[in-house]
Amino acid sequence: MSAAIAAVLALFAPLAAATAAHASEPAATFTLELSSSGATEGDTVLATVSGTDVSDLYAYDLVFTVTEGALASADAPVGPDGGFTSAVEGPGTLTVSHTRLGTSPGLSGTVVLATVPLRAIGSGTARVELTSVRLVSSTGDTAEQTDVASETVELAALPTPEPSASPSDSASPSPSSSSSALPIVSSSGDLATTGVDATPWLISGAVGVALVAIGAVLVARRRQGVRG
């Protein structure tokens, strides 16, 4: 009997030890890197989270805090192959979740856990912080870390465009010495001083001259009659 118990223990003890080791909490050491230390409004900055010494990691949540009004999610995050990655954005926060699919094994070793595109929407110093990480092993064991890592990026506003010259300003003619505000008067046209047609006055003058001449003739004949 003693020999039989010893044989059973010798057979199942390694399996029990392996099961206990396999059921241990998932673990990893995390780093956060930004693709650039400076960007201009409208640019995209990549935030990459990597894990080293990863052990049996089947699912995880990465919670980011970003400077609100300066950075926002630009596109869907990218996670490891063989799993599904999604993101939920809130005011100044972004939660990236990943889970393995089907019979895919848990992650181990050194792994890029997520690459998150962030768009610069403001200016000044912006902060990206990995505030917490929740890990789940293939056996359902969990572990959590807080205040994991943080980085900053300097954001510059777009330059203000200089106003261009108005087309109406460049098209307006400049004053010329040849132009005159006075009307051009023709010698055969209107009167220069009043602008009234001169023809009636010329006719009246001619008639007056004729009447004066006739009157002079009549006066001369009358004088000759008186003398005779």
Salt bridges, closest charged atoms under 4 A:
GLU129 OE1 - ARG127 NE 3.90
